[in-house]
Amino acid sequence: MKILVINGPNLNFLGIREKTIYGKEDYNYLINMITEKCNEDGIDVECWQSNHEGAIIDKLQEAYGNGTDGIVINPGAYTHYSYAIHDALKSLEDIVKVEIHISDIQSREEFRKVSVTAPACDKQIYGHGLNGYLEAIDYIKKYLKNGD
């Protein structure tokens, strides 16, 4: 099983920005946590981050033909307005996709409550901190095993 974890803008600043919202753990901690889980579960994982919308789209399109089975994506602020990322996700019909947000986007500013990318994904997880990434990986594993 091959999973791609995509993190959008400012996720590389975990542990630096708004610690009361995103926590004190840094980006390397997140990557190590994901990698450790995937190693234990026998999953081939690639963790990737970009602050650039076009680069995220390129990475999604790359997944189309490289054997990726599942995508965990935190589009960051692009969640709320990137129809281009929505379209790229939507085109990956045979890949399981989970949108993840560290904070509870439903209890924050009004603009954060709207996700234009979630409808192109199979599931959305928010408000579970960094553990949401692990939940997303478990969802993909279960989905691929059971087909639901």
Backbone as a printed PyTorch tensor [residue, N CA C, xyz], in Angstrom:
tensor([[[  0.8560,  -1.1760,   0.0000],
         [  0.0000,   0.0000,   0.0000],
         [  0.8990,   1.2340,   0.0000]],

        [[  0.5120,   2.2060,  -0.8140],
         [  1.2940,   3.4270,  -0.9450],
         [  0.4050,   4.6270,  -0.6370]],

        [[  0.8280,   5.4370,   0.3340],
         [  0.0740,   6.6290,   0.7360],
         [  0.9430,   7.8710,   0.5670]],

        [[  0.3220,   8.8990,   0.0310],
         [  0.9490,  10.2050,  -0.1180],
         [  0.3040,  11.1640,   0.8730]],

        [[  1.1160,  11.8240,   1.6910],
         [  0.6300,  12.8350,   2.6290],
         [  1.0780,  14.1900,   2.1010]],

        [[  0.1020,  15.0310,   1.7790],
         [  0.3850,  16.3690,   1.2460],
         [ -0.0140,  17.4070,   2.2890]],

        [[  0.9210,  18.2890,   2.5800],
         [  0.6480,  19.4080,   3.4820],
         [  0.8320,  20.7050,   2.7160]],

        [[ -0.1630,  21.5680,   2.8230],
         [ -0.1620,  22.8350,   2.1060],
         [  0.5330,  23.9510,   2.8550]],

        [[  0.1740,  25.1800,   2.5240],
         [  0.8790,  26.3520,   3.0270],
         [  0.9080,  26.4510,   4.5470]],

        [[  2.0740,  26.8290,   5.0150],
         [  2.3540,  27.1280,   6.4260],
         [  2.4210,  25.9010,   7.3320]],

        [[  2.1340,  24.7120,   6.8140],
         [  2.2390,  23.5220,   7.6690],
         [  3.6890,  23.2670,   8.0730]],

        [[  4.6370,  23.7190,   7.2620],
         [  6.0450,  23.6090,   7.6320],
         [  6.3810,  24.4910,   8.8290]],

        [[  5.4640,  25.3600,   9.2260],
         [  5.6620,  26.2330,  10.3870],
         [  4.9630,  25.7130,  11.6440]],

        [[  4.6070,  24.4320,  11.6480],
         [  4.0780,  23.8300,  12.8770],
         [  5.0850,  24.0300,  14.0020]],

        [[  4.5830,  24.3110,  15.1830],
         [  5.4560,  24.5590,  16.3280],
         [  5.9660,  25.9800,  16.3910]],

        [[  5.7070,  26.7450,  15.3490],
         [  6.1340,  28.1440,  15.2830],
         [  4.9050,  29.0490,  15.3030]],

        [[  3.9280,  28.7280,  14.4600],
         [  2.7620,  29.6030,  14.3130],
         [  1.6100,  29.1590,  15.2100]],

        [[  0.9680,  30.0890,  15.8220],
         [ -0.2600,  29.8840,  16.5920],
         [ -0.2690,  28.5590,  17.3700]],

        [[  0.6340,  28.4470,  18.3030],
         [  0.7890,  27.2030,  19.0700],
         [ -0.4680,  26.8240,  19.8490]],

        [[ -1.2660,  27.8070,  20.2330],
         [ -2.4990,  27.4870,  20.9700],
         [ -3.5270,  26.8150,  20.0680]],

        [[ -3.3820,  26.9740,  18.7630],
         [ -4.3080,  26.3510,  17.8120],
         [ -3.7090,  25.0710,  17.2340]],

        [[ -2.4440,  25.1260,  16.8280],
         [ -1.8250,  24.0150,  16.0950],
         [ -0.8810,  23.1680,  16.9390]],

        [[ -0.6420,  23.5630,  18.1790],
         [  0.2110,  22.7860,  19.0670],
         [  1.6660,  23.2070,  19.0200]],

        [[  2.4370,  22.6330,  19.9240],
         [  3.8450,  23.0180,  20.0490],
         [  4.7880,  22.1060,  19.2730]],

        [[  4.2740,  20.9800,  18.7910],
         [  5.1240,  20.0450,  18.0420],
         [  5.4240,  20.6040,  16.6570]],

        [[  6.6630,  20.3910,  16.1890],
         [  7.0440,  20.9570,  14.9020],
         [  6.7600,  19.9950,  13.7440]],

        [[  7.0470,  20.4490,  12.5330],
         [  6.7400,  19.6830,  11.3240],
         [  7.5040,  18.3550,  11.3080]],

        [[  8.7510,  18.3700,  11.7420],
         [  9.5260,  17.1230,  11.7860],
         [  8.8920,  16.1020,  12.7260]],

        [[  8.3330,  16.5570,  13.8240],
         [  7.6280,  15.6620,  14.7370],
         [  6.4620,  14.9850,  14.0060]],

        [[  5.6890,  15.7750,  13.2630],
         [  4.5580,  15.2260,  12.5040],
         [  5.0430,  14.1790,  11.4990]],

        [[  6.0700,  14.5020,  10.7470],
         [  6.5770,  13.5800,   9.7280],
         [  7.0710,  12.2900,  10.3780]],

        [[  7.7920,  12.4130,  11.4800],
         [  8.2810,  11.2230,  12.1920],
         [  7.1310,  10.3710,  12.7150]],

        [[  6.0830,  11.0170,  13.2270],
         [  4.9140,  10.3070,  13.7430],
         [  4.2310,   9.5150,  12.6180]],

        [[  4.0540,  10.1430,  11.4760],
         [  3.4200,   9.4910,  10.3230],
         [  4.2950,   8.3530,   9.8190]],

        [[  5.5820,   8.6090,   9.6690],
         [  6.5120,   7.6070,   9.1420],
         [  6.5790,   6.3890,  10.0620]],

        [[  6.6360,   6.6260,  11.3640],
         [  6.6850,   5.5260,  12.3320],
         [  5.4380,   4.6520,  12.2230]],

        [[  4.2720,   5.2830,  12.1550],
         [  3.0260,   4.5180,  12.0320],
         [  3.0190,   3.7000,  10.7490]],

        [[  3.3880,   4.3210,   9.6540],
         [  3.3630,   3.6170,   8.3690],
         [  4.3810,   2.4850,   8.3320]],

        [[  5.5370,   2.6890,   8.9350],
         [  6.5240,   1.6060,   9.0120],
         [  5.9710,   0.4240,   9.7920]],

        [[  5.3040,   0.7020,  10.9150],
         [  4.7070,  -0.3610,  11.7320],
         [  3.6150,  -1.1050,  10.9670]],

        [[  2.8830,  -0.3860,  10.1100],
         [  1.7630,  -0.9670,   9.3720],
         [  2.1650,  -1.5040,   8.0000]],

        [[  3.4460,  -1.4060,   7.6570],
         [  3.9170,  -1.8960,   6.3680],
         [  3.4390,  -1.0730,   5.1870]],

        [[  3.2830,   0.2180,   5.4050],
         [  2.8000,   1.1260,   4.3610],
         [  3.9680,   1.9470,   3.8310]],

        [[  4.0500,   2.0380,   2.5120],
         [  5.0090,   2.9200,   1.8590],
         [  4.4110,   4.3230,   1.8990]],

        [[  5.0780,   5.2660,   2.5410],
         [  4.5180,   6.6100,   2.6880],
         [  5.4940,   7.6540,   2.1870]],

        [[  4.9440,   8.6740,   1.5520],
         [  5.7160,   9.8570,   1.1730],
         [  5.0340,  11.0510,   1.8070]],

        [[  5.7850,  11.8340,   2.5740],
         [  5.2740,  13.0730,   3.1570],
         [  5.8810,  14.2280,   2.3720]],

        [[  5.0270,  15.1610,   1.9900],
         [  5.4420,  16.2370,   1.0940],
         [  4.7100,  17.5150,   1.4850]],

        [[  5.3890,  18.6520,   1.3780],
         [  4.8020,  19.9360,   1.7550],
         [  5.1760,  20.9960,   0.7380]],

        [[  4.2100,  21.8890,   0.4510],
         [  4.4930,  23.0360,  -0.4060],
         [  3.6060,  24.2040,  -0.0050]],

        [[  4.1410,  25.3930,  -0.1870],
         [  3.3800,  26.6170,   0.0160],
         [  2.7700,  27.1200,  -1.2910]],

        [[  2.9060,  26.3370,  -2.3770],
         [  2.5090,  26.7870,  -3.7070],
         [  1.3880,  25.9200,  -4.2840]],

        [[  0.3140,  26.5500,  -4.6640],
         [ -0.8700,  25.8560,  -5.1620],
         [ -0.5510,  24.9790,  -6.3770]],

        [[  0.1500,  25.5240,  -7.3420],
         [  0.4730,  24.7630,  -8.5490],
         [  1.3200,  23.5380,  -8.2540]],

        [[  2.2400,  23.6480,  -7.3120],
         [  3.0720,  22.5010,  -6.9360],
         [  2.2230,  21.3950,  -6.3120]],

        [[  1.2250,  21.7850,  -5.5290],
         [  0.3280,  20.7970,  -4.9220],
         [ -0.4640,  20.0770,  -6.0140]],

        [[ -0.9380,  20.8210,  -6.9850],
         [ -1.6700,  20.2220,  -8.0990],
         [ -0.7690,  19.2720,  -8.8850]],

        [[  0.4660,  19.6950,  -9.1430],
         [  1.4210,  18.8230,  -9.8400],
         [  1.6430,  17.5300,  -9.0710]],

        [[  1.7540,  17.6300,  -7.7580],
         [  1.9880,  16.4370,  -6.9290],
         [  0.7730,  15.5150,  -6.9670]],

        [[ -0.4190,  16.0770,  -6.9150],
         [ -1.6350,  15.2680,  -7.0280],
         [ -1.6980,  14.5660,  -8.3750]],

        [[ -1.3840,  15.2760,  -9.4420],
         [ -1.4210,  14.6640, -10.7660],
         [ -0.3640,  13.5730, -10.9090]],

        [[  0.7660,  13.7620, -10.2810],
         [  1.8220,  12.7500, -10.2810],
         [  1.3260,  11.4470,  -9.6450]],

        [[  0.4840,  11.5740,  -8.6360],
         [ -0.0360,  10.3940,  -7.9290],
         [ -0.9110,   9.5350,  -8.8400]],

        [[ -1.4700,  10.1300,  -9.8640],
         [ -2.3690,   9.4100, -10.7730],
         [ -1.7150,   8.1590, -11.3560]],

        [[ -0.4480,   8.2630, -11.7190],
         [  0.1780,   7.1450, -12.4090],
         [  1.3230,   6.4700, -11.6850]],

        [[  1.5030,   6.7650, -10.4020],
         [  2.6800,   6.1960,  -9.7310],
         [  2.3440,   5.1380,  -8.6800]],

        [[  1.1320,   4.6160,  -8.7110],
         [  0.7770,   3.5400,  -7.7930],
         [  0.2870,   3.9880,  -6.4280]],

        [[  0.0060,   5.2650,  -6.2600],
         [ -0.5150,   5.7650,  -4.9900],
         [ -1.9160,   5.2000,  -4.7640]],

        [[ -2.1270,   4.6190,  -3.5730],
         [ -3.4240,   4.0480,  -3.2110],
         [ -4.2890,   5.0180,  -2.4210]],

        [[ -3.6540,   5.8970,  -1.6500],
         [ -4.3900,   6.8150,  -0.7990],
         [ -3.6480,   8.1210,  -0.6230]],

        [[ -4.4160,   9.1820,  -0.4240],
         [ -3.8470,  10.5100,  -0.2010],
         [ -4.4540,  11.0930,   1.0620]],

        [[ -3.5920,  11.5850,   1.9300],
         [ -3.9960,  12.3860,   3.0840],
         [ -3.5590,  13.7990,   2.7410]],

        [[ -4.5030,  14.7260,   2.7210],
         [ -4.1600,  16.0960,   2.3290],
         [ -4.6710,  17.0990,   3.3480]],

        [[ -3.7740,  17.9900,   3.7540],
         [ -4.1360,  19.1670,   4.5260],
         [ -3.8400,  20.3520,   3.6170]],

        [[ -4.8540,  20.8440,   2.9160],
         [ -4.6140,  21.9150,   1.9510],
         [ -4.3390,  23.2780,   2.5810]],

        [[ -4.3650,  23.3610,   3.9140],
         [ -4.1610,  24.6520,   4.5690],
         [ -5.2140,  25.6400,   4.1010]],

        [[ -4.8180,  26.8760,   3.9140],
         [ -5.7640,  27.9260,   3.5150],
         [ -6.3760,  27.6780,   2.1420]],

        [[ -5.7260,  26.8680,   1.3030],
         [ -6.3050,  26.5530,  -0.0100],
         [ -7.6250,  25.7940,   0.1240]],

        [[ -7.8480,  25.2020,   1.2830],
         [ -9.1000,  24.4970,   1.5640],
         [-10.3090,  25.3470,   1.2140]],

        [[-10.2100,  26.6220,   1.4850],
         [-11.3620,  27.5080,   1.4630],
         [-11.6270,  28.1790,   0.1220]],

        [[-10.6850,  28.0240,  -0.8360],
         [-10.9320,  28.7060,  -2.1070],
         [-10.2880,  28.0670,  -3.3320]],

        [[ -9.5480,  26.9870,  -3.1930],
         [ -8.8560,  26.4410,  -4.3590],
         [ -9.6990,  25.4050,  -5.0970]],

        [[-10.4320,  25.8990,  -6.0650],
         [-11.1700,  24.9880,  -6.9280],
         [-10.2170,  24.2180,  -7.8300]],

        [[ -9.0170,  24.7440,  -8.0330],
         [ -8.0170,  24.0330,  -8.8270],
         [ -7.5530,  22.7690,  -8.0940]],

        [[ -7.3330,  22.8620,  -6.7880],
         [ -6.9760,  21.6670,  -6.0070],
         [ -8.1790,  20.7320,  -5.9330]],

        [[ -9.3770,  21.2780,  -5.7720],
         [-10.5950,  20.4620,  -5.8010],
         [-10.6430,  19.6420,  -7.0810]],

        [[-10.4270,  20.2800,  -8.2240],
         [-10.5020,  19.5940,  -9.5120],
         [ -9.4180,  18.5210,  -9.6340]],

        [[ -8.2240,  18.8080,  -9.1430],
         [ -7.1390,  17.8150,  -9.1850],
         [ -7.4920,  16.6020,  -8.3300]],

        [[ -8.0400,  16.8410,  -7.1260],
         [ -8.4720,  15.7370,  -6.2660],
         [ -9.6020,  14.9490,  -6.9230]],

        [[-10.5490,  15.6330,  -7.4940],
         [-11.7200,  15.0000,  -8.1100],
         [-11.3120,  14.0780,  -9.2610]],

        [[-10.2380,  14.4300,  -9.9490],
         [ -9.8060,  13.6250, -11.0960],
         [ -9.1630,  12.3060, -10.6760]],

        [[ -8.8410,  12.1590,  -9.4100],
         [ -8.1850,  10.9400,  -8.9080],
         [ -9.2340,   9.9790,  -8.3480]],

        [[-10.1360,   9.5380,  -9.1990],
         [-11.2850,   8.7470,  -8.7700],
         [-10.9090,   7.4060,  -8.1450]],

        [[ -9.7910,   6.8160,  -8.5490],
         [ -9.4140,   5.4960,  -8.0480],
         [ -8.4900,   5.5440,  -6.8370]],

        [[ -8.2460,   6.7260,  -6.3110],
         [ -7.3850,   6.8980,  -5.1430],
         [ -8.2480,   7.3740,  -3.9780]],

        [[ -8.1140,   6.7400,  -2.8240],
         [ -8.8460,   7.1510,  -1.6210],
         [ -8.2060,   8.4340,  -1.0950]],

        [[ -9.0470,   9.4330,  -0.8030],
         [ -8.5440,  10.7290,  -0.3830],
         [ -9.2070,  11.1710,   0.9240]],

        [[ -8.3950,  11.6150,   1.8730],
         [ -8.8950,  12.1200,   3.1520],
         [ -8.3280,  13.5140,   3.3730]],

        [[ -9.2290,  14.4740,   3.5850],
         [ -8.8140,  15.8320,   3.9300],
         [ -8.6770,  15.9160,   5.4470]],

        [[ -7.5880,  16.4970,   5.9030],
         [ -7.2940,  16.5850,   7.3400],
         [ -7.0370,  18.0390,   7.7340]],

        [[ -7.5240,  18.3880,   8.9120],
         [ -7.2200,  19.6950,   9.5120],
         [ -6.9030,  19.4730,  10.9800]],

        [[ -5.8340,  20.0700,  11.4320],
         [ -5.3800,  19.9080,  12.8130],
         [ -6.3740,  20.5380,  13.7780]],

        [[ -6.8280,  21.7350,  13.4460],
         [ -7.7550,  22.4500,  14.3380],
         [ -9.1940,  22.1120,  13.9850]],

        [[-10.0940,  22.5150,  14.8610],
         [-11.5250,  22.3440,  14.6160],
         [-11.9970,  23.5200,  13.7670]],

        [[-11.9960,  23.3200,  12.4660],
         [-12.3340,  24.4120,  11.5470],
         [-13.7710,  24.8940,  11.7130]],

        [[-14.6190,  24.0750,  12.3020],
         [-16.0190,  24.4730,  12.4960],
         [-16.2110,  25.4170,  13.6760]],

        [[-15.1980,  25.5440,  14.5180],
         [-15.3360,  26.4430,  15.6710],
         [-14.4120,  27.6620,  15.5560]],

        [[-13.9170,  27.9060,  14.3610],
         [-13.0210,  29.0480,  14.1410],
         [-13.7180,  30.1150,  13.3020]],

        [[-12.9610,  30.9370,  12.6220],
         [-13.5240,  32.0090,  11.8070],
         [-14.4870,  31.4350,  10.7640]],

        [[-15.4480,  32.2630,  10.3580],
         [-16.4800,  31.8210,   9.4080],
         [-15.8790,  31.2570,   8.1210]],

        [[-14.8410,  31.9190,   7.5810],
         [-14.2990,  31.4650,   6.3020],
         [-13.6890,  30.0750,   6.3940]],

        [[-13.2510,  29.6640,   7.5820],
         [-12.6300,  28.3450,   7.7400],
         [-13.6620,  27.2080,   7.7480]],

        [[-14.9140,  27.5480,   7.9340],
         [-15.9650,  26.5290,   8.0080],
         [-16.3340,  25.9640,   6.6420]],

        [[-15.9050,  26.6450,   5.5850],
         [-16.2270,  26.2130,   4.2250],
         [-15.0060,  25.5570,   3.5990]],

        [[-15.1790,  24.3350,   3.1400],
         [-14.1220,  23.6410,   2.4130],
         [-14.6000,  23.3610,   1.0000]],

        [[-13.8870,  23.9100,   0.0240],
         [-14.2210,  23.6060,  -1.3650],
         [-13.5060,  22.3340,  -1.8310]],

        [[-12.5520,  21.8480,  -1.0330],
         [-11.7990,  20.6490,  -1.4120],
         [-12.3970,  19.3730,  -0.8210]],

        [[-13.0840,  19.4640,   0.3110],
         [-13.6560,  18.2750,   0.9620],
         [-14.6110,  17.4900,   0.0650]],

        [[-15.4560,  18.1410,  -0.7410],
         [-16.3610,  17.3530,  -1.5880],
         [-15.6420,  16.4560,  -2.6020]],

        [[-14.3700,  16.7270,  -2.8550],
         [-13.5940,  15.9020,  -3.7820],
         [-12.8740,  14.7710,  -3.0520]],

        [[-13.0720,  14.6850,  -1.7460],
         [-12.4160,  13.6570,  -0.9270],
         [-13.4640,  12.6590,  -0.4170]],

        [[-12.9750,  11.5260,   0.0500],
         [-13.8550,  10.4910,   0.5890],
         [-14.2380,  10.7540,   2.0400]],

        [[-13.4040,  11.5210,   2.7340],
         [-13.6470,  11.7880,   4.1540],
         [-12.9280,  13.0710,   4.5330]],

        [[-13.4420,  13.7360,   5.5730],
         [-12.7870,  14.9040,   6.1540],
         [-12.6510,  14.6670,   7.6530]],

        [[-11.4670,  14.9290,   8.1730],
         [-11.2020,  14.8170,   9.6110],
         [-10.6700,  16.1700,  10.0740]],

        [[-11.2430,  16.7060,  11.1600],
         [-10.7530,  17.9710,  11.6890],
         [-10.8920,  17.9920,  13.2060]],

        [[-10.0190,  18.7880,  13.8260],
         [-10.1160,  19.0130,  15.2610],
         [ -9.4980,  17.9340,  16.1340]],

        [[ -8.7670,  16.9980,  15.5600],
         [ -8.1570,  15.9230,  16.3490],
         [ -6.6510,  16.1020,  16.4890]],

        [[ -6.1730,  17.3080,  16.2220],
         [ -4.7460,  17.5750,  16.3280],
         [ -3.9650,  16.7520,  15.3140]],

        [[ -2.7060,  16.5240,  15.6190],
         [ -1.8530,  15.7450,  14.7110],
         [ -2.3320,  14.3070,  14.5790]],

        [[ -3.0330,  13.8000,  15.5900],
         [ -3.5550,  12.4270,  15.5170],
         [ -4.5450,  12.2470,  14.3720]],

        [[ -5.1080,  13.3190,  13.8870],
         [ -6.0080,  13.2340,  12.7460],
         [ -5.3350,  12.6140,  11.5320]],

        [[ -4.0420,  12.8530,  11.3810],
         [ -3.3020,  12.2400,  10.2740],
         [ -3.2930,  10.7160,  10.4110]],

        [[ -3.0900,  10.2440,  11.6360],
         [ -3.0700,   8.7970,  11.8770],
         [ -4.4510,   8.2000,  11.6490]],

        [[ -5.4890,   8.9220,  12.0460],
         [ -6.8660,   8.4800,  11.7850],
         [ -7.1200,   8.3880,  10.2830]],

        [[ -6.5950,   9.3350,   9.5370],
         [ -6.7740,   9.3310,   8.0820],
         [ -6.0930,   8.1080,   7.4590]],

        [[ -4.9110,   7.7840,   7.9380],
         [ -4.2030,   6.6030,   7.4390],
         [ -4.9900,   5.3470,   7.7720]],

        [[ -5.5080,   5.2630,   8.9870],
         [ -6.3360,   4.1040,   9.3650],
         [ -7.5790,   4.0000,   8.4910]],

        [[ -8.1880,   5.1320,   8.1760],
         [ -9.3740,   5.1310,   7.3130],
         [ -9.0160,   4.5700,   5.9310]],

        [[ -7.9060,   5.0310,   5.3840],
         [ -7.4920,   4.5540,   4.0620],
         [ -7.2300,   3.0560,   4.0960]],

        [[ -6.5410,   2.5940,   5.1250],
         [ -6.2790,   1.1450,   5.2650],
         [ -7.5810,   0.3630,   5.2910]],

        [[ -8.5170,   0.8020,   6.1060],
         [ -9.8020,   0.1210,   6.2350],
         [-10.5810,   0.1600,   4.9260]],

        [[-10.5990,   1.3050,   4.3010],
         [-11.3210,   1.4840,   3.0450],
         [-10.7750,   0.5260,   1.9800]],

        [[ -9.4600,   0.4690,   1.8630],
         [ -8.8480,  -0.3830,   0.8490],
         [ -9.0370,  -1.8580,   1.1490]],

        [[ -9.1060,  -2.1940,   2.4380],
         [ -9.3090,  -3.5920,   2.8280],
         [-10.7680,  -4.0260,   2.6220]],

        [[-11.6860,  -3.1480,   3.0150],
         [-13.1140,  -3.5090,   3.0150],
         [-13.9010,  -2.9180,   1.8480]],

        [[-13.3340,  -1.9410,   1.1850],
         [-14.0600,  -1.3050,   0.1000],
         [-15.1300,  -0.3440,   0.5570]],

        [[-15.0480,   0.1250,   1.8200],
         [-16.0240,   1.1160,   2.2920],
         [-15.3250,   2.1580,   3.0910]]])
